[in-house]
């Protein structure tokens, strides 16, 4: 069969190709600060990925040209989209659980954090409050810190984003990598929690932009 | 910068592309679909050491010319990357979060003699 295929004269074959593939794997894992290739805990619906990336893209478009990234090229930055696991353990509030995977020893500086929710607002008298709950170990019922409150004045269905900084800065500089938010809606009687919990195709997600703070300072070799 | 060809052993850039499907990484790397892992290979005889456009820095060029003129055989010039560019990666981490980052200096664009 090999004889039948037209050989690519400049393509390495056999051991050289295997070696280069191994080098590529090692380089990528090292630069992404990963010990091994990630094994996905659960598949994410492709539609949810596409929708979230579209938000990420739109968010990037809004960034002022030459934003902070340009000045601090030294630190590697990450944009992270984390899909929420929802639970209704303490109605009428809705629990949103996020799991991050950075290594414990990394010191992260968070630049942006926004929560995206797909809401149906029939009347313009709905107020939504977002709380930061104690460590996920405590689950529902731990003490709550108010991150933000907004009166939703426009009716209709669609994605809305809610800034989570600066209150969330403390979370990323701590050791925990599991974040729990709780949503509480007041107003026109529509149950936002049940609404969000039910719509798997419009899963709430969090977009964060973080920089890894390097230990010590880096010296450029010349 | 020279791209490697059959009929020259001078310092050049050798192109090699790893398709993530070939190594079974396309389930967690969303974009790109592969990695252009070029590398530099080839000879750097003294008469091309530090040639304009092939040196990694003006200082190195001057230094090599001094060496070449002094007739000393010691020291040599290496075939190294002279221009690189970042690689943007979009991938799933083990918690199925989507992560996007730019890895600096990941793709070798040009090679030259130091």
Interface residues (C-beta under 8 A of the other chain):
Chain A: X9 X10 X12 X20 X21 X23 X24 X25 X27 X28 X31 X32 X37 X38 X39 X40 X41 X42 X43 X44 X49 X52 X53 X56 X73 X76 X77 X78 X79 X80 X81 X82 X83 X99 X100 X101
Chain B: X4 X6 X15 X16 X18 X22 X23 X25 X27 X28 X30 X35 X37 X89 X90 X91 X92 X93 X94 X95 X96 X97 X98 X99 X100 X101 X102 X103 X104 X106
